[in-house]
């Protein structure tokens, strides 16, 4: 009776009991969900303003290239965006691009 469990354990140890692909698939699904919810990205280092598009004061922060964003409102030269990190702010519309495209 002890030989069956021992044999099964030996097979698992020798052959491995891998869940290969599962973490990668989960990560791919999470990335796809993020891309669907935040379909645009920032193309270059970009200043953002949380209180409105005010150029006469220092920015509230800076977004890095590749930051995923969702455009909430396009207001001409500025757009109200939300990042995947939860930052809601105004940025230059020239800084927003479709993923995979290059900025000039």
Backbone as XML, in Angstrom:
<?xml version="1.0"?>
<chain id="A" units="angstrom">
  <residue number="1" name="UNK">
    <atom name="N" x="0.796" y="-1.193" z="0.000"/>
    <atom name="CA" x="0.000" y="0.000" z="0.000"/>
    <atom name="C" x="0.839" y="1.257" z="0.000"/>
  </residue>
  <residue number="2" name="UNK">
    <atom name="N" x="1.989" y="1.213" z="0.615"/>
    <atom name="CA" x="2.842" y="2.393" z="0.672"/>
    <atom name="C" x="3.500" y="2.662" z="-0.674"/>
  </residue>
  <residue number="3" name="UNK">
    <atom name="N" x="3.552" y="1.702" z="-1.523"/>
    <atom name="CA" x="4.262" y="1.886" z="-2.782"/>
    <atom name="C" x="3.532" y="2.828" z="-3.728"/>
  </residue>
  <residue number="4" name="UNK">
    <atom name="N" x="2.204" y="2.849" z="-3.755"/>
    <atom name="CA" x="1.475" y="3.741" z="-4.656"/>
    <atom name="C" x="1.699" y="5.217" z="-4.305"/>
  </residue>
  <residue number="5" name="UNK">
    <atom name="N" x="1.510" y="5.623" z="-3.036"/>
    <atom name="CA" x="1.773" y="7.035" z="-2.722"/>
    <atom name="C" x="3.227" y="7.414" z="-2.937"/>
  </residue>
  <residue number="6" name="UNK">
    <atom name="N" x="4.152" y="6.511" z="-2.640"/>
    <atom name="CA" x="5.568" y="6.788" z="-2.835"/>
    <atom name="C" x="5.869" y="6.940" z="-4.311"/>
  </residue>
  <residue number="7" name="UNK">
    <atom name="N" x="5.273" y="6.066" z="-5.134"/>
    <atom name="CA" x="5.480" y="6.141" z="-6.576"/>
    <atom name="C" x="4.921" y="7.442" z="-7.134"/>
  </residue>
  <residue number="8" name="UNK">
    <atom name="N" x="3.735" y="7.835" z="-6.691"/>
    <atom name="CA" x="3.142" y="9.086" z="-7.154"/>
    <atom name="C" x="3.982" y="10.289" z="-6.742"/>
  </residue>
  <residue number="9" name="UNK">
    <atom name="N" x="4.470" y="10.273" z="-5.524"/>
    <atom name="CA" x="5.324" y="11.354" z="-5.056"/>
    <atom name="C" x="6.606" y="11.424" z="-5.868"/>
  </residue>
  <residue number="10" name="UNK">
    <atom name="N" x="7.193" y="10.290" z="-6.176"/>
    <atom name="CA" x="8.416" y="10.250" z="-6.977"/>
    <atom name="C" x="8.155" y="10.791" z="-8.378"/>
  </residue>
  <residue number="11" name="UNK">
    <atom name="N" x="7.024" y="10.455" z="-8.971"/>
    <atom name="CA" x="6.690" y="10.942" z="-10.320"/>
    <atom name="C" x="6.534" y="12.462" z="-10.297"/>
  </residue>
  <residue number="12" name="UNK">
    <atom name="N" x="5.855" y="12.963" z="-9.284"/>
    <atom name="CA" x="5.674" y="14.410" z="-9.183"/>
    <atom name="C" x="6.990" y="15.131" z="-8.980"/>
  </residue>
  <residue number="13" name="UNK">
    <atom name="N" x="7.854" y="14.577" z="-8.159"/>
    <atom name="CA" x="9.141" y="15.211" z="-7.906"/>
    <atom name="C" x="10.049" y="15.164" z="-9.120"/>
  </residue>
  <residue number="14" name="UNK">
    <atom name="N" x="10.067" y="14.047" z="-9.810"/>
    <atom name="CA" x="10.933" y="13.905" z="-10.982"/>
    <atom name="C" x="10.386" y="14.714" z="-12.155"/>
  </residue>
  <residue number="15" name="UNK">
    <atom name="N" x="9.088" y="14.557" z="-12.412"/>
    <atom name="CA" x="8.483" y="15.243" z="-13.557"/>
    <atom name="C" x="8.109" y="16.667" z="-13.254"/>
  </residue>
  <residue number="16" name="UNK">
    <atom name="N" x="7.953" y="16.965" z="-11.988"/>
    <atom name="CA" x="7.547" y="18.316" z="-11.602"/>
    <atom name="C" x="6.047" y="18.471" z="-11.731"/>
  </residue>
  <residue number="17" name="UNK">
    <atom name="N" x="5.488" y="19.247" z="-10.863"/>
    <atom name="CA" x="4.056" y="19.536" z="-10.934"/>
    <atom name="C" x="3.925" y="21.036" z="-11.162"/>
  </residue>
  <residue number="18" name="UNK">
    <atom name="N" x="4.200" y="21.418" z="-12.375"/>
    <atom name="CA" x="4.263" y="22.822" z="-12.730"/>
    <atom name="C" x="2.901" y="23.346" z="-13.155"/>
  </residue>
  <residue number="19" name="UNK">
    <atom name="N" x="2.629" y="24.578" z="-12.781"/>
    <atom name="CA" x="1.429" y="25.269" z="-13.247"/>
    <atom name="C" x="1.878" y="26.282" z="-14.288"/>
  </residue>
  <residue number="20" name="UNK">
    <atom name="N" x="2.720" y="25.825" z="-15.203"/>
    <atom name="CA" x="3.301" y="26.750" z="-16.170"/>
    <atom name="C" x="2.222" y="27.417" z="-16.995"/>
  </residue>
  <residue number="21" name="UNK">
    <atom name="N" x="2.441" y="28.690" z="-17.249"/>
    <atom name="CA" x="1.497" y="29.448" z="-18.042"/>
    <atom name="C" x="0.458" y="30.160" z="-17.205"/>
  </residue>
  <residue number="22" name="UNK">
    <atom name="N" x="0.146" y="29.679" z="-16.042"/>
    <atom name="CA" x="-0.907" y="30.291" z="-15.243"/>
    <atom name="C" x="-0.537" y="31.698" z="-14.808"/>
  </residue>
  <residue number="23" name="UNK">
    <atom name="N" x="0.639" y="31.946" z="-14.196"/>
    <atom name="CA" x="0.958" y="33.325" z="-13.829"/>
    <atom name="C" x="1.056" y="34.252" z="-15.041"/>
  </residue>
  <residue number="24" name="UNK">
    <atom name="N" x="1.619" y="33.741" z="-16.133"/>
    <atom name="CA" x="1.748" y="34.571" z="-17.332"/>
    <atom name="C" x="0.375" y="34.903" z="-17.904"/>
  </residue>
  <residue number="25" name="UNK">
    <atom name="N" x="-0.537" y="33.927" z="-17.907"/>
    <atom name="CA" x="-1.880" y="34.168" z="-18.424"/>
    <atom name="C" x="-2.610" y="35.188" z="-17.558"/>
  </residue>
  <residue number="26" name="UNK">
    <atom name="N" x="-2.460" y="35.093" z="-16.255"/>
    <atom name="CA" x="-3.107" y="36.043" z="-15.356"/>
    <atom name="C" x="-2.557" y="37.447" z="-15.579"/>
  </residue>
  <residue number="27" name="UNK">
    <atom name="N" x="-1.251" y="37.544" z="-15.775"/>
    <atom name="CA" x="-0.634" y="38.849" z="-16.020"/>
    <atom name="C" x="-1.106" y="39.425" z="-17.352"/>
  </residue>
  <residue number="28" name="UNK">
    <atom name="N" x="-1.204" y="38.573" z="-18.381"/>
    <atom name="CA" x="-1.686" y="39.033" z="-19.682"/>
    <atom name="C" x="-3.126" y="39.527" z="-19.590"/>
  </residue>
  <residue number="29" name="UNK">
    <atom name="N" x="-3.973" y="38.828" z="-18.832"/>
    <atom name="CA" x="-5.358" y="39.255" z="-18.666"/>
    <atom name="C" x="-5.428" y="40.579" z="-17.922"/>
  </residue>
  <residue number="30" name="UNK">
    <atom name="N" x="-4.594" y="40.753" z="-16.902"/>
    <atom name="CA" x="-4.567" y="42.012" z="-16.157"/>
    <atom name="C" x="-4.108" y="43.155" z="-17.054"/>
  </residue>
  <residue number="31" name="UNK">
    <atom name="N" x="-3.094" y="42.901" z="-17.890"/>
    <atom name="CA" x="-2.617" y="43.924" z="-18.821"/>
    <atom name="C" x="-3.691" y="44.283" z="-19.836"/>
  </residue>
  <residue number="32" name="UNK">
    <atom name="N" x="-4.399" y="43.279" z="-20.336"/>
    <atom name="CA" x="-5.466" y="43.530" z="-21.307"/>
    <atom name="C" x="-6.586" y="44.348" z="-20.673"/>
  </residue>
  <residue number="33" name="UNK">
    <atom name="N" x="-6.916" y="44.044" z="-19.429"/>
    <atom name="CA" x="-7.956" y="44.800" z="-18.722"/>
    <atom name="C" x="-7.518" y="46.246" z="-18.510"/>
  </residue>
  <residue number="34" name="UNK">
    <atom name="N" x="-6.260" y="46.451" z="-18.146"/>
    <atom name="CA" x="-5.737" y="47.804" z="-17.945"/>
    <atom name="C" x="-5.741" y="48.575" z="-19.259"/>
  </residue>
  <residue number="35" name="UNK">
    <atom name="N" x="-5.383" y="47.917" z="-20.348"/>
    <atom name="CA" x="-5.375" y="48.578" z="-21.647"/>
    <atom name="C" x="-6.785" y="48.948" z="-22.083"/>
  </residue>
  <residue number="36" name="UNK">
    <atom name="N" x="-7.762" y="48.114" z="-21.742"/>
    <atom name="CA" x="-9.142" y="48.421" z="-22.103"/>
    <atom name="C" x="-9.664" y="49.608" z="-21.293"/>
  </residue>
  <residue number="37" name="UNK">
    <atom name="N" x="-9.320" y="49.656" z="-20.012"/>
    <atom name="CA" x="-9.803" y="50.735" z="-19.163"/>
    <atom name="C" x="-9.009" y="52.021" z="-19.363"/>
  </residue>
  <residue number="38" name="UNK">
    <atom name="N" x="-7.714" y="51.894" z="-19.644"/>
    <atom name="CA" x="-6.836" y="53.051" z="-19.860"/>
    <atom name="C" x="-6.210" y="52.918" z="-21.249"/>
  </residue>
  <residue number="39" name="UNK">
    <atom name="N" x="-6.962" y="53.262" z="-22.292"/>
    <atom name="CA" x="-6.546" y="52.965" z="-23.659"/>
    <atom name="C" x="-5.466" y="53.869" z="-24.258"/>
  </residue>
  <residue number="40" name="UNK">
    <atom name="N" x="-5.110" y="54.938" z="-23.584"/>
    <atom name="CA" x="-4.085" y="55.848" z="-24.110"/>
    <atom name="C" x="-2.894" y="55.840" z="-23.170"/>
  </residue>
  <residue number="41" name="UNK">
    <atom name="N" x="-1.825" y="56.486" z="-23.608"/>
    <atom name="CA" x="-0.661" y="56.604" z="-22.739"/>
    <atom name="C" x="0.028" y="57.934" z="-22.954"/>
  </residue>
  <residue number="42" name="UNK">
    <atom name="N" x="0.859" y="58.290" z="-21.985"/>
    <atom name="CA" x="1.641" y="59.523" z="-22.061"/>
    <atom name="C" x="2.890" y="59.234" z="-22.881"/>
  </residue>
  <residue number="43" name="UNK">
    <atom name="N" x="3.186" y="60.097" z="-23.849"/>
    <atom name="CA" x="4.291" y="59.854" z="-24.768"/>
    <atom name="C" x="5.643" y="60.367" z="-24.311"/>
  </residue>
  <residue number="44" name="UNK">
    <atom name="N" x="5.659" y="61.360" z="-23.434"/>
    <atom name="CA" x="6.919" y="61.925" z="-22.947"/>
    <atom name="C" x="6.689" y="62.449" z="-21.532"/>
  </residue>
  <residue number="45" name="UNK">
    <atom name="N" x="7.775" y="62.818" z="-20.841"/>
    <atom name="CA" x="7.611" y="63.375" z="-19.503"/>
    <atom name="C" x="6.669" y="64.573" z="-19.598"/>
  </residue>
  <residue number="46" name="UNK">
    <atom name="N" x="5.619" y="64.551" z="-18.792"/>
    <atom name="CA" x="4.552" y="65.540" z="-18.904"/>
    <atom name="C" x="4.129" y="66.057" z="-17.542"/>
  </residue>
  <residue number="47" name="UNK">
    <atom name="N" x="4.075" y="67.372" z="-17.411"/>
    <atom name="CA" x="3.586" y="67.991" z="-16.180"/>
    <atom name="C" x="2.080" y="67.822" z="-16.101"/>
  </residue>
  <residue number="48" name="UNK">
    <atom name="N" x="1.585" y="67.654" z="-14.868"/>
    <atom name="CA" x="0.132" y="67.595" z="-14.692"/>
    <atom name="C" x="-0.312" y="68.566" z="-13.616"/>
  </residue>
  <residue number="49" name="UNK">
    <atom name="N" x="-1.577" y="68.979" z="-13.738"/>
    <atom name="CA" x="-2.175" y="69.965" z="-12.839"/>
    <atom name="C" x="-3.501" y="69.412" z="-12.325"/>
  </residue>
  <residue number="50" name="UNK">
    <atom name="N" x="-3.622" y="69.229" z="-11.029"/>
    <atom name="CA" x="-4.848" y="68.660" z="-10.477"/>
    <atom name="C" x="-5.958" y="69.694" z="-10.320"/>
  </residue>
  <residue number="51" name="UNK">
    <atom name="N" x="-5.632" y="70.954" z="-10.174"/>
    <atom name="CA" x="-6.638" y="71.989" z="-9.948"/>
    <atom name="C" x="-7.166" y="72.622" z="-11.212"/>
  </residue>
  <residue number="52" name="UNK">
    <atom name="N" x="-6.708" y="72.183" z="-12.348"/>
    <atom name="CA" x="-7.116" y="72.772" z="-13.620"/>
    <atom name="C" x="-5.893" y="73.114" z="-14.438"/>
  </residue>
  <residue number="53" name="UNK">
    <atom name="N" x="-6.091" y="73.369" z="-15.725"/>
    <atom name="CA" x="-4.946" y="73.656" z="-16.602"/>
    <atom name="C" x="-4.423" y="75.072" z="-16.410"/>
  </residue>
  <residue number="54" name="UNK">
    <atom name="N" x="-3.576" y="75.263" z="-15.416"/>
    <atom name="CA" x="-3.064" y="76.592" z="-15.082"/>
    <atom name="C" x="-1.565" y="76.630" z="-15.341"/>
  </residue>
  <residue number="55" name="UNK">
    <atom name="N" x="-1.161" y="77.327" z="-16.353"/>
    <atom name="CA" x="0.250" y="77.392" z="-16.693"/>
    <atom name="C" x="1.025" y="78.392" z="-15.846"/>
  </residue>
  <residue number="56" name="UNK">
    <atom name="N" x="0.349" y="79.240" z="-15.115"/>
    <atom name="CA" x="1.026" y="80.278" z="-14.347"/>
    <atom name="C" x="1.544" y="79.802" z="-12.999"/>
  </residue>
  <residue number="57" name="UNK">
    <atom name="N" x="1.402" y="78.539" z="-12.685"/>
    <atom name="CA" x="1.890" y="78.024" z="-11.405"/>
    <atom name="C" x="2.646" y="76.725" z="-11.650"/>
  </residue>
  <residue number="58" name="UNK">
    <atom name="N" x="3.441" y="76.309" z="-10.674"/>
    <atom name="CA" x="4.181" y="75.059" z="-10.856"/>
    <atom name="C" x="3.230" y="73.866" z="-10.969"/>
  </residue>
  <residue number="59" name="UNK">
    <atom name="N" x="3.627" y="72.847" z="-11.716"/>
    <atom name="CA" x="2.769" y="71.661" z="-11.839"/>
    <atom name="C" x="2.701" y="70.908" z="-10.513"/>
  </residue>
  <residue number="60" name="UNK">
    <atom name="N" x="1.662" y="70.088" z="-10.392"/>
    <atom name="CA" x="1.505" y="69.268" z="-9.194"/>
    <atom name="C" x="2.365" y="68.009" z="-9.248"/>
  </residue>
  <residue number="61" name="UNK">
    <atom name="N" x="2.853" y="67.688" z="-10.411"/>
    <atom name="CA" x="3.702" y="66.516" z="-10.572"/>
    <atom name="C" x="4.036" y="66.282" z="-12.024"/>
  </residue>
  <residue number="62" name="UNK">
    <atom name="N" x="4.641" y="65.152" z="-12.282"/>
    <atom name="CA" x="5.060" y="64.821" z="-13.642"/>
    <atom name="C" x="4.748" y="63.349" z="-13.901"/>
  </residue>
  <residue number="63" name="UNK">
    <atom name="N" x="4.203" y="63.076" z="-15.084"/>
    <atom name="CA" x="3.927" y="61.708" z="-15.500"/>
    <atom name="C" x="5.048" y="61.224" z="-16.406"/>
  </residue>
  <residue number="64" name="UNK">
    <atom name="N" x="5.407" y="59.967" z="-16.263"/>
    <atom name="CA" x="6.475" y="59.389" z="-17.068"/>
    <atom name="C" x="5.935" y="58.859" z="-18.389"/>
  </residue>
  <residue number="65" name="UNK">
    <atom name="N" x="6.783" y="58.775" z="-19.397"/>
    <atom name="CA" x="6.361" y="58.180" z="-20.664"/>
    <atom name="C" x="5.859" y="56.751" z="-20.430"/>
  </residue>
  <residue number="66" name="UNK">
    <atom name="N" x="4.784" y="56.394" z="-21.113"/>
    <atom name="CA" x="4.226" y="55.057" z="-20.989"/>
    <atom name="C" x="3.161" y="54.933" z="-19.914"/>
  </residue>
  <residue number="67" name="UNK">
    <atom name="N" x="2.906" y="56.012" z="-19.149"/>
    <atom name="CA" x="1.858" y="55.971" z="-18.131"/>
    <atom name="C" x="0.514" y="55.789" z="-18.820"/>
  </residue>
  <residue number="68" name="UNK">
    <atom name="N" x="-0.233" y="54.759" z="-18.430"/>
    <atom name="CA" x="-1.537" y="54.477" z="-19.023"/>
    <atom name="C" x="-2.556" y="55.472" z="-18.478"/>
  </residue>
  <residue number="69" name="UNK">
    <atom name="N" x="-3.370" y="56.045" z="-19.376"/>
    <atom name="CA" x="-4.368" y="57.034" z="-18.980"/>
    <atom name="C" x="-5.693" y="56.801" z="-19.694"/>
  </residue>
  <residue number="70" name="UNK">
    <atom name="N" x="-6.720" y="57.330" z="-19.074"/>
    <atom name="CA" x="-8.058" y="57.354" z="-19.665"/>
    <atom name="C" x="-8.427" y="58.822" z="-19.789"/>
  </residue>
  <residue number="71" name="UNK">
    <atom name="N" x="-8.812" y="59.260" z="-20.974"/>
    <atom name="CA" x="-9.203" y="60.654" z="-21.174"/>
    <atom name="C" x="-10.653" y="60.800" z="-20.715"/>
  </residue>
  <residue number="72" name="UNK">
    <atom name="N" x="-10.855" y="61.652" z="-19.708"/>
    <atom name="CA" x="-12.198" y="61.882" z="-19.178"/>
    <atom name="C" x="-12.896" y="63.022" z="-19.895"/>
  </residue>
  <residue number="73" name="UNK">
    <atom name="N" x="-12.104" y="64.032" z="-20.270"/>
    <atom name="CA" x="-12.672" y="65.189" z="-20.943"/>
    <atom name="C" x="-11.584" y="65.877" z="-21.754"/>
  </residue>
  <residue number="74" name="UNK">
    <atom name="N" x="-11.869" y="66.129" z="-23.012"/>
    <atom name="CA" x="-10.924" y="66.821" z="-23.870"/>
    <atom name="C" x="-11.334" y="68.286" z="-23.902"/>
  </residue>
  <residue number="75" name="UNK">
    <atom name="N" x="-10.448" y="69.166" z="-23.478"/>
    <atom name="CA" x="-10.757" y="70.591" z="-23.392"/>
    <atom name="C" x="-9.845" y="71.412" z="-24.287"/>
  </residue>
  <residue number="76" name="UNK">
    <atom name="N" x="-9.638" y="70.979" z="-25.513"/>
    <atom name="CA" x="-8.788" y="71.725" z="-26.429"/>
    <atom name="C" x="-7.332" y="71.360" z="-26.269"/>
  </residue>
  <residue number="77" name="UNK">
    <atom name="N" x="-6.536" y="72.308" z="-25.782"/>
    <atom name="CA" x="-5.103" y="72.039" z="-25.645"/>
    <atom name="C" x="-4.787" y="71.237" z="-24.387"/>
  </residue>
  <residue number="78" name="UNK">
    <atom name="N" x="-5.755" y="71.116" z="-23.466"/>
    <atom name="CA" x="-5.590" y="70.301" z="-22.267"/>
    <atom name="C" x="-6.686" y="69.252" z="-22.214"/>
  </residue>
  <residue number="79" name="UNK">
    <atom name="N" x="-6.383" y="68.163" z="-21.529"/>
    <atom name="CA" x="-7.371" y="67.105" z="-21.336"/>
    <atom name="C" x="-7.355" y="66.681" z="-19.875"/>
  </residue>
  <residue number="80" name="UNK">
    <atom name="N" x="-8.537" y="66.379" z="-19.360"/>
    <atom name="CA" x="-8.646" y="65.819" z="-18.015"/>
    <atom name="C" x="-8.478" y="64.312" z="-18.166"/>
  </residue>
  <residue number="81" name="UNK">
    <atom name="N" x="-7.511" y="63.754" z="-17.450"/>
    <atom name="CA" x="-7.204" y="62.326" z="-17.551"/>
    <atom name="C" x="-7.244" y="61.676" z="-16.177"/>
  </residue>
  <residue number="82" name="UNK">
    <atom name="N" x="-7.338" y="60.360" z="-16.186"/>
    <atom name="CA" x="-7.173" y="59.570" z="-14.962"/>
    <atom name="C" x="-6.143" y="58.501" z="-15.267"/>
  </residue>
  <residue number="83" name="UNK">
    <atom name="N" x="-5.178" y="58.349" z="-14.365"/>
    <atom name="CA" x="-4.151" y="57.325" z="-14.539"/>
    <atom name="C" x="-4.600" y="56.043" z="-13.841"/>
  </residue>
  <residue number="84" name="UNK">
    <atom name="N" x="-3.932" y="54.951" z="-14.168"/>
    <atom name="CA" x="-4.222" y="53.675" z="-13.518"/>
    <atom name="C" x="-3.924" y="53.748" z="-12.023"/>
  </residue>
  <residue number="85" name="UNK">
    <atom name="N" x="-3.060" y="54.686" z="-11.604"/>
    <atom name="CA" x="-2.731" y="54.883" z="-10.191"/>
    <atom name="C" x="-3.760" y="55.742" z="-9.464"/>
  </residue>
  <residue number="86" name="UNK">
    <atom name="N" x="-4.746" y="56.272" z="-10.201"/>
    <atom name="CA" x="-5.802" y="57.062" z="-9.580"/>
    <atom name="C" x="-5.594" y="58.558" z="-9.611"/>
  </residue>
  <residue number="87" name="UNK">
    <atom name="N" x="-4.570" y="59.041" z="-10.282"/>
    <atom name="CA" x="-4.352" y="60.487" z="-10.394"/>
    <atom name="C" x="-5.341" y="61.036" z="-11.418"/>
  </residue>
  <residue number="88" name="UNK">
    <atom name="N" x="-6.099" y="62.039" z="-11.030"/>
    <atom name="CA" x="-6.999" y="62.720" z="-11.947"/>
    <atom name="C" x="-6.465" y="64.134" z="-12.112"/>
  </residue>
  <residue number="89" name="UNK">
    <atom name="N" x="-6.078" y="64.477" z="-13.341"/>
    <atom name="CA" x="-5.405" y="65.758" z="-13.546"/>
    <atom name="C" x="-5.515" y="66.197" z="-14.994"/>
  </residue>
  <residue number="90" name="UNK">
    <atom name="N" x="-5.086" y="67.427" z="-15.231"/>
    <atom name="CA" x="-5.050" y="67.987" z="-16.580"/>
    <atom name="C" x="-3.634" y="67.883" z="-17.127"/>
  </residue>
  <residue number="91" name="UNK">
    <atom name="N" x="-3.542" y="67.451" z="-18.376"/>
    <atom name="CA" x="-2.258" y="67.394" z="-19.082"/>
    <atom name="C" x="-2.451" y="67.964" z="-20.477"/>
  </residue>
  <residue number="92" name="UNK">
    <atom name="N" x="-1.359" y="68.274" z="-21.129"/>
    <atom name="CA" x="-1.408" y="68.734" z="-22.506"/>
    <atom name="C" x="-1.909" y="67.602" z="-23.405"/>
  </residue>
  <residue number="93" name="UNK">
    <atom name="N" x="-2.840" y="67.917" z="-24.292"/>
    <atom name="CA" x="-3.347" y="66.879" z="-25.199"/>
    <atom name="C" x="-2.250" y="66.384" z="-26.138"/>
  </residue>
  <residue number="94" name="UNK">
    <atom name="N" x="-1.240" y="67.211" z="-26.386"/>
    <atom name="CA" x="-0.138" y="66.798" z="-27.259"/>
    <atom name="C" x="0.676" y="65.658" z="-26.643"/>
  </residue>
  <residue number="95" name="UNK">
    <atom name="N" x="0.589" y="65.491" z="-25.331"/>
    <atom name="CA" x="1.360" y="64.447" z="-24.656"/>
    <atom name="C" x="0.661" y="63.089" z="-24.681"/>
  </residue>
  <residue number="96" name="UNK">
    <atom name="N" x="-0.630" y="63.070" z="-25.032"/>
    <atom name="CA" x="-1.400" y="61.830" z="-25.026"/>
    <atom name="C" x="-1.306" y="61.182" z="-26.400"/>
  </residue>
  <residue number="97" name="UNK">
    <atom name="N" x="-1.075" y="59.873" z="-26.390"/>
    <atom name="CA" x="-0.975" y="59.154" z="-27.661"/>
    <atom name="C" x="-1.572" y="57.763" z="-27.528"/>
  </residue>
  <residue number="98" name="UNK">
    <atom name="N" x="-1.844" y="57.179" z="-28.663"/>
    <atom name="CA" x="-2.284" y="55.784" z="-28.681"/>
    <atom name="C" x="-1.076" y="54.916" z="-28.385"/>
  </residue>
  <residue number="99" name="UNK">
    <atom name="N" x="-1.241" y="53.826" z="-27.643"/>
    <atom name="CA" x="-0.112" y="52.961" z="-27.325"/>
    <atom name="C" x="0.588" y="52.450" z="-28.585"/>
  </residue>
  <residue number="100" name="UNK">
    <atom name="N" x="1.902" y="52.409" z="-28.523"/>
    <atom name="CA" x="2.683" y="51.893" z="-29.642"/>
    <atom name="C" x="3.053" y="52.906" z="-30.694"/>
  </residue>
  <residue number="101" name="UNK">
    <atom name="N" x="2.534" y="54.140" z="-30.580"/>
    <atom name="CA" x="2.904" y="55.172" z="-31.547"/>
    <atom name="C" x="4.002" y="56.030" z="-30.947"/>
  </residue>
  <residue number="102" name="UNK">
    <atom name="N" x="4.800" y="56.596" z="-31.804"/>
    <atom name="CA" x="5.913" y="57.432" z="-31.345"/>
    <atom name="C" x="5.507" y="58.889" z="-31.378"/>
  </residue>
  <residue number="103" name="UNK">
    <atom name="N" x="6.021" y="59.645" z="-30.399"/>
    <atom name="CA" x="5.795" y="61.092" z="-30.389"/>
    <atom name="C" x="6.964" y="61.756" z="-31.082"/>
  </residue>
  <residue number="104" name="UNK">
    <atom name="N" x="6.664" y="62.831" z="-31.744"/>
    <atom name="CA" x="7.688" y="63.567" z="-32.491"/>
    <atom name="C" x="8.512" y="64.392" z="-31.553"/>
  </residue>
</chain>
